[in-house]
Amino acid sequence: MDDSALTLATADARYPARLRGRLGEAAPAQLTTLGNLDLLGLPKTGFFCSARCPGNIILATYDLTARWRDEGRCIISGFHSPVEQECLRILLRGTSPVILCPARNLPTRIPAECQTPLAEGRLLILSGFTAAEKRATTELATRRNALVAALADEICFAHITPGGQSERLTHRLKEWGIPFSTLSKP
């Protein structure tokens, strides 16, 4: 597998039309990718979990993630919150496809747990940010979450903190007609 990054401008035929359709002018001018672009063509479940999450929801989320892994479901997420990070580790131990969207540019070093899935063609790392955006910020995370949601066919929220980013994101999902569910009630 080619392990070099690929940049897709909006005019590129491989740039996801869904991003332009849902995000409009807010769609990233370019995407930088590393891994298997074909994963973008799969049905995708977007996954989000607030940073603060009740323990009973954490356990239910890990069980759900293991089921997704065993079903071979393609999961797209930023995998940034502690629960999301553990879910990424669960997913990468299986064979299901994963799309990882950092809230910054592509990493300069690929974590060890990502190297085999990249080589096997079941991981895509996708960023809508320029090389100048080296650190995740709240603003970049908000934009990243919109990108993840815009690419997804459905969304699962493990936990939504009332008044938080995830709750605001549900309003956009309703506008876009993307079905979503949550393991906990806000």
Number of C-alpha atoms within 10 A of each C-alpha: 9 11 12 9 13 14 16 18 14 17 10 11 9 12 18 16 15 14 21 16 12 19 18 10 10 12 20 20 15 17 20 18 22 21 24 23 18 12 19 20 9 13 15 23 23 23 25 25 27 21 14 13 17 12 9 10 17 21 12 14 22 19 14 15 22 17 14 18 23 13 12 15 19 23 28 30 27 25 21 20 15 15 22 23 15 17 22 25 14 17 25 21 14 16 18 18 25 28 26 21 25 24 27 22 21 23 14 8 6 12 9 8 12 18 14 14 22 22 14 13 18 22 28 23 23 30 25 25 22 15 13 8 14 14 11 14 12 10 10 17 18 15 19 24 23 20 25 25 28 24 22 24 16 19 24 17 20 24 25 24 16 12 9 10 15 18 16 13 15 19 11 16 18 11 9 14 11 15 13 16 14 16 17 15 11 10
